[in-house]
């Protein structure tokens, strides 16, 4: 009989793992620090790849639910230079294989696929300790505790489960994404809406880029990428929105006003998101009774792979556990043997993407890369 599975973290990886286990009649509990499913915004759009993320959702039996939340037209891709000149413009022909969905919608369909008792909300982990024979004791800020025979860390970049397996600590990648939003763009910001197009916008130059996605409801969701020191970012007081936005915009002197509006006209206060990474090829020796999925295992610069890998990690781990009832170690070893090289490749791809977006030759290498990748 397969043991009860304890999962820390109700992100995409943890949720799809619990879903696949549920399909196979295996009990699981997710402990999540957030107070509830709607405790915070779940971020912007994700492109879900046919070779990994969509495979995972099919394993989870959620393909129809996934198709119902796709944002039509959002696979369009446009690359501009700082003057606003269009260097590449690829429409969404419906055959790209990487449809866009909102992270919040994807999380919702996963949550709705699980029994209500699966997730224990408001359970912030304070410590986890090995207690012998592959068991681990988890303690939470509310004073409660639990002992588990099979523990999965799905708790992201700053995982509290990871130290059971590895001494690796995320390091600043030298780049920060600053998040902004424009609302009702076609009516209120028509020049910017026209420049951005209907899908993804890449406006790139050495050391700095403006990356935006058009979301449903006339929203442009932007990440302003700056290759700057941790000290520079620490000096950006995002609590004082107007000066912070002005300081960021000042880094883009001479850029087209329609592009600068993605910064200066933000409808929300900017949010700085420094990028951190684990060592490329991060792995560990097998430790009885515990493993990791998603960013907890292979945190890397964003290149469209993070959510997809988390989904596939969770789905494949669920299948491995189901295929090895009563043999946890075989299940975890089987899963890790496939996950390690997959994570290493994604890390290499992520670092390559940062160079394409911010390298000294930008934007030419990005145009060449996307032209080949999208078969233009």
N, C-alpha and C positions, 0 to 999 in steps of 0.2 A: 504494500500500500504506500502511495506517495505521501510524504509528509506535508503538513500545512506550510505554505510559503509566506514569509513576511517580507513586505516590500516597503522601503522607505522612499517616499516621494510620489506624488500623484501627477507627475508630468506625463508626456506622451509615452515614454518608454515604460514606465511603471504601469500605466493604465492598459496599454495593449498587452503587456505580460499578464496582468490579472484577467483580462478578457479571454486570452487564449487558454489560460488555466481553467477558467470557468467553463468554457466550451467542452473541455476534456474532463470535467467533473472534479477538478482539483481545487481545494479550498485555498484562498489567499486573503490576506489582510494588508491594506495599504495604510501606512501612517503618514499623514501629511500635516505640515506645520501651519498651513493656511487655515483660517477659521471656517471656510466653506468654499464651494465651487465658484462663487462670484466675489470672492474677497478682493481680487485685484484684476486689472486688465490683463488679458492673455497675449498681448502683442499683436503684430500685424499678420501679413499674408505669408504663406509657405507654399513653395512649389513642391508637390508630392510626386516623386519620380516613379515611373512605371517599373524600374528594375529593383527597387527596394521598398520605398514607402507604400506604394500600391500593393506590392506583394504581401507586405505585413498586414495591411488592412483586409486583403482577401483571406489570409490565414485566420484573421479575427472574425471573418464573416460579415464585414461591414462595407463591402464594395458599393452596394446600392445607396447606403447612407452617405458614403463619401461622395458619390456622383451628385447627390442632391445638394451639396454645399459648394460645388465648384463655382468660381467666379468666371463666367464666360468672357473671353477676349483678353484675359489678363496675362496670357503668355506672350503678348506682343513685347518686343524688346527694341529699345532705342538707345544709341550712344551719341552724345553731343560733346563738342569741345567747349572750353570756357566761354567762347563768344556766342554759343548757342547754335553753331553750325551743326547740321545733322551729318554724322559720319556713318551711321548704320541705322537702318529702320526696317525691322522685321515684323510684319503683322502676325496676328494669331490666326493660323489657318485651321485650328482644331486638331492638328495631328502632331503636336509637339511632344506629347508624352509626359509633360510636367505641368499639369493643371494647378492653378492657384486656389488655395482655400484660406480662410481666416483661421489662425491658430485656435481662437476661442471656439469656433464652430467645430473644429476637429476634436478638440478636447471634450466638447459637449456630447458628441455622438459616442465617444468612448465611455464617458461617465454614464450615459443613458443605457449602455449595453451591460452594465454591471449591477448585481444585486445591491440594494441600498446599504446593506451592512458591510460591504466590502471596504469602504473607506472610513477611517477614523480621523476626523478633522480636528484641527487645533492640537496636534501632537507634534510639538517641536522637540526634536531629538537633542539631548544634551550630551549623552555619552553612549558608547557601545563597547562592550568588553567581552572577550572570549572567555568562556567558562568551562571549556573542555569538551572533547568528543564532538567537535563541530558545532556546538551550541554557542549562542551569543545572547548576552543580556543587554536590552535596550532600556534606557531611562529617559524620561521626558520632563519638560519644564513644569508640567502640572503635577509632578510627583509620582506619576504612574510608571510602571515598568512591565516588561514582558521578556520572556526567554524564548528563543526560536531555534529550531534545528536547521532551517534553511533561510538565509538572509540575502536579500538583493538590494544593493544600493542604487536607487534610481533618483538620487538626490542632487544631481547637477554638479556644476563646476566646483563648488566648495563642499563637496560630499564629506559627511562625517563618518561614512562607512569606509571610504577609500583607505584611510590609514591602517585598517586591518590587513590590507593587501599590499600597500605600496607607500613609500616615503615621498612620492612625487607631490609637488605643490604647484598649482597654477602660477605662471609667471606672466607679467604684462608683456604684450606682444608689440608694444611701441605705437599702437594705433588705437584711437578711440572713436566710436560712433556716437554722434550727438543726435538724438531723436527729436523730430518736430512733426507737426501736422498742419495741413491746410484743409479746411472744410468748405463744401459747396464751391468747388474750384471752378467749375465751368461758368458760374454766374459771377463769383466774386474775384476770381483770378484767371480770367480767360487766356491771357498771354502765357501764363505758367502752365495752365491746363493743356494748351496747344503744344508747348515745348515738350511736356512730359509724355504726351501720347496716351495710349489706352492701357499700357501694361507697365513694364519696368523701364526706368530711366537710369542710365549711367552717364553722368557728366564728370569727366575725369581729367586730372592733370597730375604731374609729379607731386607727391606728398599730400594731396588733398582731392577729395571727390565729393560729389553730391549724388546720392543714390536714392531713388524714390520708387514707390509702387502706387499705382492707382488702385484704390479699394472701392468696393460697392458704396453707393450713397454719395458719390462726388468727393471722396477723400483722397488726398495725396499724403502718404505716410513716408517720411523722409529720414534717412540716416546720413548725416554729414560726417564723412570720414576724414579724420585729420591724423597725420603721422606726426605726433608730438610727444614730448616727454611726459612722464607721470607727473612731474612738478607743474608743467603748464596746465595739465588737465585739473590738477588739484586746486589751482588758482582760479578756476572757472566757477563762479558762484551761481549755480543754476537756480538757487532759491530766489534770486533777483532776476527775473526773466528778461526784461528789456536790455539791461547792460550785458547780460550773458549772450543774448542773441546778437547784439551789436558787436561784441568782441569776436564771436565766431565769424560773423559776416565780414569783419575787417580782414580776416585771413584770405578772403576771396576777392581782393581788390581787382577791378577791371573785368570781372565776370559779368555775363549778360544779366540785366535786371530781372528778367523772367525766371532765371535760375536762382538768383539771390533772394527772390521773394519766398522761396521754400524755407529760407532761414528767417528773414526779417519779418515776414508776415505770419509766423507761426501762431496758430490758434491756441496752442498749449505752451506751457513752460518747457524749455528744453530739458532733456534728460541725457546725461552723459553716461555712456556705456563703454568703459575701457575693455578692450579685448584681452583675454587671458588664454593661455594655452598650457596644456601638459606637454611633456617631452614627446617629440615625434616618435611613434612606435612604442608608446607606453604599454607595458605589460607587466605581469607579475607571475610568480610561481604559484601553483595551485595551493589554496588555503581551504581547508575543509569547511564546508557549510556556508560559504559566502562568495558572492561575485558582484559585478557592477554592470550597469547598462547605461547607454547614452553618454552625456557629457561627463558623468562621474568616471567613466572608463577611458574616454578618448577626446577630451576637450580640445578643440582646434579652432582656428579662425573660420568665420562663416564663409561658406562657398555653396550654400544651398543643400549641404549634406547633413547637418546636425540633426534636424528633426527626422529626416528619413532614416538615418542610422539608428536613432533611438527607437523608432518604430520597429525596424527590422531586428535590432537587438532583442527587444521585448518579445516579439513574435517567435524568433528562433529559440530563445531561452525557454519559452513556454512549451514549444514543441519538444525540445530536448528533455525537459522534465517529464512530460507526458509519455515520451517514448522509453523512459527508463524508470518505471515505477519501483520505488524501494532502493534505487541506486543513484543517490544524489550526486556522488562524485563523478560518475560517468557522465551524467547529464551536464554538470557544470564544465567538465573538461571538454566535452564535445562542443558545447556552445563557445567556449573561449578560443578553441582552436580555429574557428571560423571568424570570430569577432576581432581577434588581434590584428590579422593582416588587413581586414576591412577598415579598421580604425586607423592603421598606419597610412593606408592609401588616402583616406579622407584628410588626414592631417597634412600630408604632402600637397594635396589639391588645395587645401585652405591657404597654405602659405604661398602657393603659386598664385592664387586669386588675389591675395593682398598685393603681390608684386604687380599684377596686371592692373589693379585699380590705382596704385599709388607709386609705382616704380618710376624711375627717371625717364623712361621712354613713353610713359602714358601720354595719350590714349591708344597709340598705334597697336601695341601688342594685344590690347583688349579687343579691338575691332577684329584683328586677325583670328583671335581665339574664338570669339562668338560666331564669326562667319563660318568657321569650320565646325564648331559644335552644333550650330543650328542649321548646318547644311545649306548655306546661302549661295 
